[in-house]
Amino acid sequence: MFSQISRILIGCIILIALSGVFQTATADPEEEMRAAMQDILDALNAHDVAQMGSYWTDDIVYDFVPQPPPLNGKEGVAALFGGVFQGVSDLHSTQTRILVSGNIMVTEAMTTGTHLGELSGIPATGNSLQLVPLHIWEFEGDKVKKVTEYLDMASMLMQIGVMPSAELDPALLVPSFTLPEAEPMGLALLEADAEAISRWNTQDLSDYAKVVHPDAEFLIAPLGLTLNRDQFIASQEIYFMGFPDLRMDSVRTIDMGDGWVLNEVLWKGTHTGLYFDILATGHSIEIRGGLLSRYDMDGLITNLNIYFDNLTLLAQLGLFPPPDPEANKALARRLYGEVWNQGNLDAIEEIVAPDYVCHLPYGGTVTGFEGEKQHCNVNKTAFPDFHITFDDVITEGDKVTIRCTYTGTHQGELMGIPATGAQITLTGVLEVHIVDSKIAEVWSIADMAGLMEQLGVMPPTHEDYTWGAPSEVTGAPSDPQANTALVLYVVQKFWNEKNVDALDKTHSSDSIAHNPIIPGQPLPFDFYKQVCLMHIAAFPDMKVTTDDIIAEWDKVVIRWTVTGTHQGELMGIPASGRQVTWSGFTIYRFADGKIVESWWAYDALGMMQQITEEKVDVEDDIAAIEGVLNQYPIALNTGDLELWLSLHADDVVKMPPDAPAIFGNEALRAKMEPAFDNFTFEMALYPEQAQVSGDLGFARGNYTVSMTPKAGGETIISMPDGKYSTICKRQADGSWKIYIDCYNSNVPPTVE
């Protein structure tokens, strides 16, 4: 059925093109426009396509915003009307508002009808239709040259029965703050309109509310809601919560008279928060809209009617057409079954998108076709019998989560680790993002600590690296949305607010947790609770951020990131004071409204490395680098070539101005030895900045240097205004030496 949606959208252009009722014609251009549109409306309500077409120019452009691109030509538009009249044989339109400015006419209307016949392939449902479009008509004489129509197609498809209906009770819309009193702006009409849009774009709704009349009325056409001032502000809070960077850019603004202003706008933003009941998708949106606003003499908004297409919004969020869960699961299984298990690398280009990205469990990414092929080859070289077992597959929307077990024999090098012959078992979770029937992105987390233990790189902490035996607890699965809300409650109340009771309230007493990183798993609830409290004690300022969350049937999958400071002992590791970040997945299973089972996969190895790696004292490193640079002019001024050379690494690169680079300490000796033999130096160094990153240090500053021939002669001021940019490198013995040295001057050399 959804394959017919495109035809529905185009066909419905006709269904909506019926909004103006106008007065009889006079010689006045406005009256001519009204008379022509009256005839068009009469013909439309009589289903007389030929009469309607007589009022369109031959090159008419019909811009039906929900379904680009615009239609061109009278014949094509007229042909579509016949199909609509067949599907909605009692179609009728009544105008609700008409505004005219120059050759522009704006109409609001109520269109009604019954779905009594086939409409673009959809059999009759007998459902009633009630649609509220906004039209912008552009005339050329008494004929229509262009029509722009804003309509919510989601509402129409819901009424037909193609999409599930959605309702919102306006009484539930209550702002989170007390609205301030309105403050008259005293601005001219278009200036007041520009000021209102500017304030809205700041997302300061308290400030925006000041330009709204206390008795203002708002129509949000896609929601079918007429709202008061408080309800409208509350609705905008929902939009800003879902799209924190939402912005409205005005494309066209027209003074329509009597305090009315038409705005055609473009909304842009990124869906990173909860939008009504839709969890963040991370998708960007760009939605066209029409606003019809009215201002009083004080410049306050008294009416605002908003038109846009929710179907376009849902499509850009990846939620329409509704994803095919089984098809998405099959595609994910194909990547890890056909490609990874069976070794068919040629199938990669059929399965993944050209800009494919895979986030690896040990950091870094794999990109594109070739990147994924190389990724497979590396693993198959290390584990020729590598195999992925699908333990669970969960999907919602455009995401598929796979809980899996990896097995194989270590017969080749892996990350510098030579073959050990070890049989390994590794648990993991994969989240697959599908766009346009291709895998666009994958997030992968695996028990890398367990892998290192099985390969002998780390001492073993336990023997069983599997998920462990499943729970036998059963019960009603509950509603996925309710389950999702409960998981978010655990994240906020327990992990972020440290409310211990939150675990007891949300978990069944006989729940178990599968955490292959913790010895003795699966963990009974009391033990699991102690493990959670142990982590909170180790990271008292721990904050868990929800990166993604999906739900299907009785399971909820959350992908998360943790940040915190290691201030307490963790599994025998004393507090390090380190700021730590790690990420992972948790899959929760519900029964009778409680969590009865969970599976954990996270970057424990990365977290442990962050709290156990040798602490580097940056201040000591900077002092050591400054010491090297302080010795530099001393060595020159005293003529100590050996000291000067000792400040440079063996693989030093010296980059003097207007001369070839010098590579290596021995080449530097050959270049500078004659200078030390024949000249005395006088150098002063003026450091400005030094900083360290790992084993490299960066320093920059100014200097002056002069050279006097030992045999006598004039002093050469070779660098009167020198600039240096130097990279130092930590040596094997921990000392610092000059690695790359660049220097120049803004002033040419002079002779005293």
RATATA-V471083 format. One record per backbone hydrogen bond with DSSP energy under -0.5 kcal/mol. NH is the residue of the N-H (numbers start at 1). CO is the residue of the C=O. If there is no record, write none. Layout:
<<NH/CO> <NH/CO>>
This chain:
<<4/1> <5/2> <8/4> <9/5> <10/6> <11/7> <12/8> <13/10> <14/11> <15/11> <16/12> <17/13> <17/14> <18/16> <32/28> <33/29> <34/30> <35/31> <36/32> <37/33> <38/34> <39/35> <40/36> <41/37> <42/38> <43/39> <44/40> <45/41> <46/42> <47/44> <48/43> <49/47> <52/48> <53/49> <54/50> <55/52> <56/53> <57/144> <60/57> <61/145> <62/60> <62/71> <63/61> <63/147> <64/62> <65/63> <65/149> <67/64> <71/62> <73/60> <74/58> <77/73> <78/74> <79/75> <80/76> <81/77> <82/78> <83/79> <84/80> <85/81> <86/82> <87/83> <88/84> <91/88> <92/112> <94/110> <96/108> <97/108> <99/106> <101/104> <104/101> <105/137> <106/99> <107/135> <108/97> <109/133> <110/94> <111/131> <112/92> <113/129> <115/127> <116/87> <116/114> <117/87> <119/122> <120/118> <122/119> <123/121> <125/115> <126/115> <129/113> <131/111> <134/150> <135/107> <136/148> <137/105> <138/146> <139/103> <139/137> <140/143> <143/140> <144/55> <145/138> <145/143> <146/138> <147/61> <148/136> <149/63> <150/134> <151/149> <153/151> <156/152> <157/153> <158/154> <159/155> <160/156> <161/157> <162/157> <163/157> <170/168> <172/169> <173/170> <174/172> <179/177> <183/210> <184/182> <185/298> <186/298> <192/188> <193/189> <194/190> <195/191> <196/192> <197/193> <198/194> <199/195> <200/196> <201/197> <202/198> <202/199> <203/200> <204/199> <205/203> <208/204> <209/205> <210/206> <210/207> <211/208> <212/209> <213/301> <216/213> <217/302> <218/227> <219/304> <220/218> <220/225> <221/219> <221/306> <223/220> <224/220> <224/221> <225/220> <227/218> <227/225> <232/228> <233/229> <234/230> <235/231> <236/232> <237/233> <238/234> <239/235> <240/236> <241/237> <242/238> <243/239> <246/243> <247/268> <249/247> <249/266> <251/264> <252/264> <254/262> <256/254> <256/260> <257/260> <260/257> <261/293> <262/254> <263/291> <264/252> <265/263> <265/289> <266/249> <267/287> <268/247> <269/285> <271/283> <272/242> <272/270> <273/242> <275/278> <276/274> <278/275> <279/277> <281/271> <282/271> <285/269> <287/267> <289/265> <290/307> <291/263> <292/305> <293/261> <293/291> <294/303> <295/259> <296/300> <299/296> <301/211> <302/294> <303/294> <304/217> <305/292> <306/219> <306/304> <307/290> <309/288> <310/308> <313/309> <314/310> <315/311> <316/312> <317/313> <318/315> <319/314> <320/314> <325/323> <328/324> <329/325> <330/326> <331/327> <332/328> <333/329> <334/330> <335/331> <336/332> <337/333> <338/334> <339/334> <340/335> <341/336> <342/337> <343/339> <344/338> <345/343> <347/344> <348/345> <349/346> <350/347> <351/347> <351/348> <352/348> <353/439> <356/353> <357/440> <358/366> <359/442> <360/358> <360/364> <363/360> <366/358> <368/356> <371/367> <372/368> <373/369> <374/370> <375/371> <376/372> <377/373> <378/374> <379/375> <380/376> <381/377> <382/378> <383/379> <386/383> <387/407> <389/387> <389/405> <391/389> <391/403> <392/403> <394/401> <396/399> <399/396> <400/432> <401/394> <402/430> <403/392> <403/401> <404/402> <404/428> <405/389> <406/426> <407/387> <408/424> <410/422> <411/382> <411/409> <412/382> <414/417> <417/414> <418/416> <420/410> <421/410> <424/408> <424/422> <426/406> <428/404> <429/445> <430/402> <431/443> <432/400> <432/430> <433/441> <434/398> <434/432> <435/438> <438/435> <439/351> <440/433> <440/438> <441/433> <442/357> <443/431> <444/359> <444/442> <445/429> <447/427> <448/446> <451/447> <452/448> <453/449> <454/450> <455/451> <456/453> <457/452> <458/452> <465/463> <483/479> <484/480> <485/481> <486/482> <487/483> <488/484> <489/485> <490/486> <491/487> <492/488> <493/489> <494/489> <494/490> <495/490> <496/491> <497/492> <498/494> <499/493> <500/498> <502/499> <503/500> <504/500> <505/501> <506/502> <507/503> <508/595> <511/508> <512/596> <513/523> <514/598> <515/513> <518/515> <519/517> <521/518> <522/513> <523/513> <525/511> <528/524> <529/525> <530/526> <531/527> <532/528> <533/529> <534/530> <535/531> <536/532> <537/533> <538/534> <539/535> <542/539> <543/563> <545/543> <545/561> <547/545> <547/559> <548/559> <550/557> <552/555> <555/552> <556/588> <557/550> <558/586> <559/548> <560/558> <560/584> <561/545> <562/582> <563/543> <564/580> <566/578> <567/538> <567/565> <568/538> <570/573> <573/570> <574/572> <576/566> <577/566> <580/564> <580/578> <582/562> <584/560> <585/601> <586/558> <587/599> <588/556> <588/586> <589/597> <590/554> <591/594> <592/476> <593/476> <594/591> <595/506> <596/589> <596/594> <597/589> <598/512> <599/587> <600/514> <601/585> <603/583> <604/602> <607/603> <608/604> <609/605> <610/606> <611/607> <612/608> <613/609> <617/615> <618/616> <621/617> <622/618> <623/619> <624/620> <625/621> <626/622> <627/623> <628/624> <629/625> <630/626> <631/627> <632/628> <633/629> <634/630> <635/631> <636/632> <637/633> <638/634> <639/635> <639/636> <640/635> <641/639> <644/640> <645/641> <646/642> <647/643> <647/644> <648/645> <649/738> <652/649> <653/739> <654/662> <655/741> <656/654> <659/656> <662/654> <663/661> <664/652> <664/662> <665/650> <668/664> <669/665> <670/666> <671/667> <672/668> <673/669> <676/672> <677/673> <678/674> <679/675> <680/708> <681/636> <682/706> <684/704> <686/702> <688/700> <689/700> <691/698> <693/696> <696/693> <697/728> <698/691> <699/726> <700/689> <701/724> <702/686> <703/722> <704/684> <705/719> <706/682> <707/716> <708/680> <709/714> <710/678> <712/709> <716/707> <717/715> <717/750> <718/716> <719/705> <722/703> <722/719> <723/744> <724/701> <725/742> <726/699> <727/740> <728/697> <728/726> <729/737> <730/695> <731/735> <734/731> <737/729> <738/647> <739/727> <740/727> <741/653> <742/725> <742/740> <743/655> <744/723> <746/721> <750/717> <752/715>>
